[in-house]
Amino acid sequence: MWKREKDRFFVIQTHDFHFQDGSVGTVYLFTDTSPLAHFMEKFFPLVILSLLLVIGLTNGLLTFFVSRSIIKPIYSLKHAAEQIKEGNLNYEVNMKRKDEIGELSEAFEEMRCRLKESIQLQLQYEENRKELLANISHDLKTPITGIKGCVEAVMDGIADTKEKLDKYMNMIYKKADDMDRLIDDLFLFSKLDLKRVPFHFENIDIVDYLTDCVDELRYDPNLNGVKMNFLYDGKEPVTVVADREQLRRVIMNIVDNSIKYKRDKTLEIGFDLIVGEKDVTIAICDNGPGIEREALQRIFERFYRAEKSRNTETGGSGLGLAIVKQIIEEHGGKVWAESQAGKGTTIYFTLQKSKVMK
């Protein structure tokens, strides 16, 4: 126990003991602690103030580091989210951290990139849709205008003889036939684009198949005067996986494209087969006028025509080679072209070889 007397402080300790006669006594020890008490009384406020200062500094430092390591990155992510909300998808979030905040920022950045790609793809689809509508409108308007002109001539009595009437009727039939073929090509291309064309893949001996196709083309009355040839030196059969009907469409579209751009000289179309380890390459070449380098990269685009006037008499619908590209890609192959102006064009496409064991 302790006791204060005026300005002095004492610590009192008691000890019990026994006298010789057996009675109990107590010894009181007084320790003067006034110097220590006065010291504590003088410096206690300073100790409390120092303690509060240390706590304040510790709290400030912890707040600073927590803000720097957690709150600041969160505000950066919040700002990035606001930028995305405003439509700015070019604002990058690049936090080079290895902790959970870093993983969150990487996921956020991946989301931004995918969202940007999705929107760009959507914009490209919209642009393609507008271009498609414009091309369809133009290509349908041309034969319709021709049909209207022929009908008006008949109604006005210009076709006053049987020969003139037959001429106008033939023109009307040809324009209607052009429209019919354009609509068929457009319908097929749309189904291919939407993956709605059924493919019936089977193992085909491509050598026999090409031989039969070339023989059929030689006797086609619409190809009168066109020289066809197919040379293959191999003796072993080559089996590929393909859809017979769609593969024939590919070949016919390529041949039709060569015929539409033929010169006055005799058109020659050659078929070549190049056998690889896992696939085969079929080359169809002609001796036509060739394609300019600038146009060569775009001939497989839908509605693209190297002939700038978009005349269906010489350029077709502009969908033939686009359909070829779609069909070959569905077969798991690729298609490309090589050409020299004035020396002809070669269209290449690949087909996968069959894995049937011999």
C-alpha positions in Angstrom: 0.0 0.0 0.0 1.1 3.5 -0.4 0.3 6.8 1.4 0.8 10.4 0.6 1.8 12.9 3.3 1.8 16.5 1.9 4.3 16.4 -1.0 5.9 13.1 0.0 4.9 9.6 -1.1 5.5 6.5 0.9 5.2 2.8 0.1 4.2 0.9 3.3 5.1 -2.8 3.7 4.1 -4.9 6.8 5.7 -8.0 8.2 4.2 -10.0 11.1 6.5 -11.8 13.7 6.1 -13.6 17.1 7.6 -12.5 20.4 9.1 -15.0 22.8 6.0 -15.1 24.9 4.0 -16.1 21.8 2.3 -12.8 21.1 2.2 -11.4 17.6 3.8 -8.2 16.4 3.9 -6.3 13.2 6.8 -4.3 11.6 6.0 -1.4 9.3 8.6 -0.5 6.7 8.2 2.9 5.1 9.9 3.5 1.7 10.1 7.1 0.5 9.2 7.1 -3.2 8.7 10.8 -3.6 11.5 11.3 -6.2 10.0 8.7 -8.4 6.5 10.0 -7.9 7.5 13.5 -8.7 9.3 12.3 -11.8 6.2 10.4 -13.0 4.0 13.3 -12.1 6.2 15.6 -14.2 6.8 13.4 -17.2 3.5 11.4 -17.4 1.8 13.9 -19.7 4.9 13.8 -22.0 4.7 10.0 -22.1 1.0 10.1 -22.9 1.7 12.7 -25.6 4.5 10.7 -27.1 2.3 7.6 -27.1 -0.5 9.5 -28.9 2.0 10.8 -31.4 3.4 7.3 -32.1 -0.2 6.0 -32.5 -1.0 8.8 -34.8 2.1 8.3 -37.0 1.5 4.6 -37.1 -2.1 5.1 -38.2 -1.0 7.7 -40.8 1.6 5.3 -42.2 -0.8 2.4 -42.3 -3.4 4.5 -44.0 -0.9 5.7 -46.6 0.3 2.2 -47.4 -3.2 0.8 -47.4 -4.3 3.6 -49.7 -1.4 3.1 -52.0 -1.7 -0.7 -52.2 -5.5 -1.1 -52.2 -7.6 2.0 -52.3 -5.7 3.7 -55.1 -5.8 0.7 -57.5 -9.6 0.4 -56.7 -10.0 4.0 -57.7 -8.1 3.3 -60.9 -10.4 0.4 -61.7 -13.4 2.7 -60.9 -12.1 5.3 -63.3 -11.5 2.7 -66.0 -15.1 1.4 -65.5 -16.4 5.0 -65.9 -14.4 5.4 -69.1 -15.9 2.2 -70.5 -19.3 3.4 -69.5 -18.7 6.6 -71.5 -17.7 4.5 -74.5 -14.0 4.9 -74.3 -12.7 1.4 -74.8 -9.1 2.5 -75.5 -8.4 3.3 -71.8 -5.9 0.6 -70.7 -5.6 -0.8 -67.1 -2.0 -1.9 -66.6 -1.1 -2.7 -63.0 2.1 -4.8 -62.8 1.2 -6.6 -59.6 1.4 -10.2 -58.5 -1.3 -10.1 -55.9 -5.1 -10.4 -56.0 -5.4 -6.7 -57.1 -3.1 -7.5 -60.0 -5.2 -10.5 -61.0 -8.4 -8.3 -60.8 -6.8 -5.7 -63.1 -5.7 -8.4 -65.6 -9.3 -9.8 -65.7 -10.6 -6.3 -66.1 -8.2 -5.5 -68.9 -9.1 -8.8 -70.7 -12.8 -7.9 -70.4 -12.1 -4.5 -71.9 -10.2 -6.0 -74.9 -12.9 -8.6 -75.5 -15.6 -5.9 -75.3 -13.7 -3.7 -77.7 -13.3 -6.6 -80.1 -17.0 -7.5 -79.8 -18.1 -3.9 -80.6 -15.7 -3.6 -83.5 -16.9 -6.9 -84.9 -20.5 -5.7 -84.5 -19.7 -2.5 -86.3 -18.0 -4.5 -89.0 -21.1 -6.7 -89.3 -23.2 -3.5 -89.6 -21.0 -2.1 -92.2 -21.1 -5.4 -94.2 -24.8 -5.4 -93.9 -25.1 -1.9 -95.3 -22.7 -2.8 -98.1 -24.6 -6.0 -98.8 -27.9 -4.1 -99.1 -26.3 -1.5 -101.4 -24.9 -4.2 -103.6 -28.1 -6.2 -103.7 -30.1 -3.1 -104.6 -27.7 -2.2 -107.4 -27.5 -5.7 -108.8 -31.3 -6.2 -108.8 -32.1 -2.8 -110.1 -30.0 -3.3 -113.2 -32.0 -6.3 -114.7 -35.3 -4.8 -113.5 -34.5 -1.6 -115.3 -33.7 -3.7 -118.5 -37.0 -5.7 -118.1 -39.0 -2.5 -117.7 -37.4 -1.0 -120.8 -38.2 -4.0 -122.9 -41.8 -4.1 -121.6 -42.3 -0.4 -122.3 -40.9 -0.9 -125.9 -43.5 -3.7 -126.4 -46.3 -1.7 -125.0 -45.4 1.3 -127.1 -45.5 -0.8 -130.2 -41.9 -0.5 -131.0 -41.8 -4.3 -131.4 -44.0 -4.3 -134.5 -42.5 -7.4 -136.1 -42.1 -10.9 -134.9 -38.3 -10.6 -135.0 -38.3 -7.5 -132.8 -40.8 -9.1 -130.4 -38.7 -12.2 -130.1 -35.7 -10.1 -129.4 -37.4 -8.2 -126.6 -38.8 -11.4 -125.1 -35.3 -13.0 -125.2 -33.9 -9.9 -123.4 -36.6 -10.1 -120.8 -35.9 -13.8 -120.2 -32.2 -13.2 -119.9 -32.6 -10.4 -117.4 -35.0 -12.5 -115.4 -32.6 -15.4 -115.5 -29.8 -13.1 -114.2 -32.0 -12.1 -111.3 -32.9 -15.7 -110.6 -29.2 -16.7 -110.5 -28.3 -13.7 -108.3 -31.0 -14.6 -105.8 -29.9 -18.3 -105.8 -26.3 -17.3 -105.2 -27.3 -14.8 -102.5 -29.5 -17.4 -100.8 -26.7 -20.0 -100.8 -24.1 -17.5 -99.5 -26.4 -16.4 -96.7 -27.0 -20.0 -95.7 -23.3 -20.7 -95.8 -22.6 -17.6 -93.7 -25.2 -18.7 -91.1 -23.8 -22.3 -91.1 -27.2 -23.6 -92.3 -26.0 -25.6 -95.3 -25.9 -29.3 -94.6 -22.6 -31.0 -95.7 -22.5 -34.7 -96.4 -18.8 -35.6 -96.1 -17.5 -38.9 -97.5 -14.3 -40.4 -98.7 -13.8 -39.6 -102.4 -11.1 -40.7 -104.8 -10.2 -37.2 -106.0 -8.4 -38.4 -109.1 -11.6 -40.2 -110.4 -13.7 -37.3 -109.3 -11.7 -34.7 -111.2 -11.5 -36.9 -114.2 -15.3 -37.2 -114.3 -15.8 -33.5 -113.8 -13.5 -32.5 -116.6 -15.1 -35.1 -119.0 -18.5 -33.6 -118.0 -17.3 -30.1 -118.7 -15.9 -31.0 -122.1 -19.4 -32.1 -123.3 -21.3 -29.2 -121.7 -22.9 -27.2 -124.5 -22.4 -24.0 -122.6 -18.7 -24.5 -122.7 -18.4 -25.1 -126.4 -15.0 -24.0 -127.6 -13.3 -24.1 -124.2 -10.4 -26.6 -123.9 -10.3 -28.6 -120.7 -7.5 -30.9 -119.6 -6.5 -32.7 -116.4 -3.1 -34.4 -116.1 -2.0 -36.5 -113.2 1.0 -38.7 -113.3 0.4 -40.6 -110.0 -0.8 -44.2 -110.1 -2.0 -44.6 -106.6 -5.6 -43.5 -105.7 -5.8 -40.3 -103.6 -8.8 -40.3 -101.1 -10.0 -37.0 -99.6 -12.9 -36.1 -97.3 -15.4 -33.9 -99.2 -19.0 -33.3 -100.1 -19.5 -34.3 -103.7 -22.2 -31.7 -104.5 -20.6 -28.8 -102.8 -17.2 -29.6 -104.3 -18.7 -29.6 -107.8 -20.2 -26.2 -107.0 -16.7 -25.0 -106.1 -15.3 -26.2 -109.4 -18.2 -24.8 -111.5 -17.9 -21.4 -109.9 -14.2 -21.2 -110.6 -14.8 -22.3 -114.2 -17.7 -19.9 -114.7 -15.5 -17.1 -113.3 -12.8 -17.9 -116.0 -15.4 -18.0 -118.7 -16.9 -14.6 -117.8 -13.5 -12.9 -118.1 -12.2 -14.8 -121.1 -10.6 -13.0 -124.1 -11.5 -13.4 -127.7 -8.9 -16.2 -128.1 -9.7 -19.8 -127.2 -10.0 -20.3 -123.5 -8.0 -23.1 -122.0 -8.7 -24.3 -118.5 -6.3 -26.8 -116.8 -6.7 -28.9 -113.7 -3.7 -29.9 -111.6 -3.5 -32.1 -108.5 -0.7 -31.7 -106.0 -0.6 -34.4 -103.3 0.8 -33.5 -99.9 1.3 -35.5 -96.7 -1.9 -34.5 -95.0 -3.9 -32.7 -97.8 -4.1 -32.2 -101.5 -4.0 -29.0 -103.5 -6.2 -28.6 -106.6 -5.2 -25.9 -109.0 -7.5 -24.6 -111.7 -5.7 -22.3 -114.2 -6.8 -20.4 -117.3 -5.1 -18.3 -120.0 -7.5 -15.4 -119.5 -6.6 -11.7 -119.1 -5.4 -12.2 -115.5 -6.1 -10.0 -112.5 -4.4 -6.9 -111.3 -2.3 -7.1 -108.1 -4.6 -4.7 -106.3 -7.7 -6.7 -107.1 -6.1 -10.1 -106.5 -6.4 -9.8 -102.7 -10.1 -9.0 -102.8 -11.6 -11.4 -105.3 -12.9 -13.7 -102.6 -14.9 -10.9 -101.0 -18.6 -11.0 -101.5 -19.9 -8.8 -104.3 -16.4 -7.7 -105.2 -15.7 -7.5 -109.0 -12.5 -6.6 -110.7 -14.7 -5.2 -113.5 -15.5 -1.7 -112.0 -18.7 -1.2 -113.9 -20.3 -4.2 -112.1 -21.7 -5.3 -115.5 -23.3 -8.7 -115.0 -22.5 -9.5 -118.7 -18.8 -9.7 -117.8 -18.6 -9.9 -114.1 -21.4 -12.1 -112.8 -23.0 -11.6 -109.4 -19.8 -11.1 -107.5 -20.6 -14.0 -105.2 -19.1 -17.0 -107.0 -15.6 -16.9 -105.5 -17.0 -15.8 -102.1 -19.1 -19.0 -102.1 -16.0 -21.0 -103.1 -14.2 -19.6 -100.1 -17.1 -20.4 -97.7 -17.4 -24.0 -99.0 -13.7 -24.8 -98.9 -13.4 -23.4 -95.4 -16.3 -25.6 -94.3 -14.1 -28.5 -95.7 -11.3 -27.4 -93.4 -9.2 -26.2 -96.3 -8.0 -22.8 -97.7 -8.3 -21.1 -101.0 -6.1 -18.5 -102.7 -5.2 -17.1 -106.1 -2.2 -16.3 -108.2 -2.3 -14.2 -111.3 -0.4 -12.1 -113.8 -2.1 -9.5 -115.9 -2.2 -10.7 -119.5 -1.0 -14.3 -118.6 -4.0 -15.9 -116.8 -5.1 -16.8 -113.3 -4.8 -19.9 -111.1 -7.1 -20.6 -108.3 -5.8 -23.0 -105.6 -7.7 -24.8 -102.9 -6.9 -27.6 -100.5 -8.8 -30.6 -99.2 -7.9 -32.9 -96.3 -6.8 -36.4 -97.1 -8.8 -39.3 -95.8 -7.4 -41.3 -92.8 -8.9 -44.6 -94.0 -6.4 -47.4 -93.5 -5.5 -49.3 -96.5 
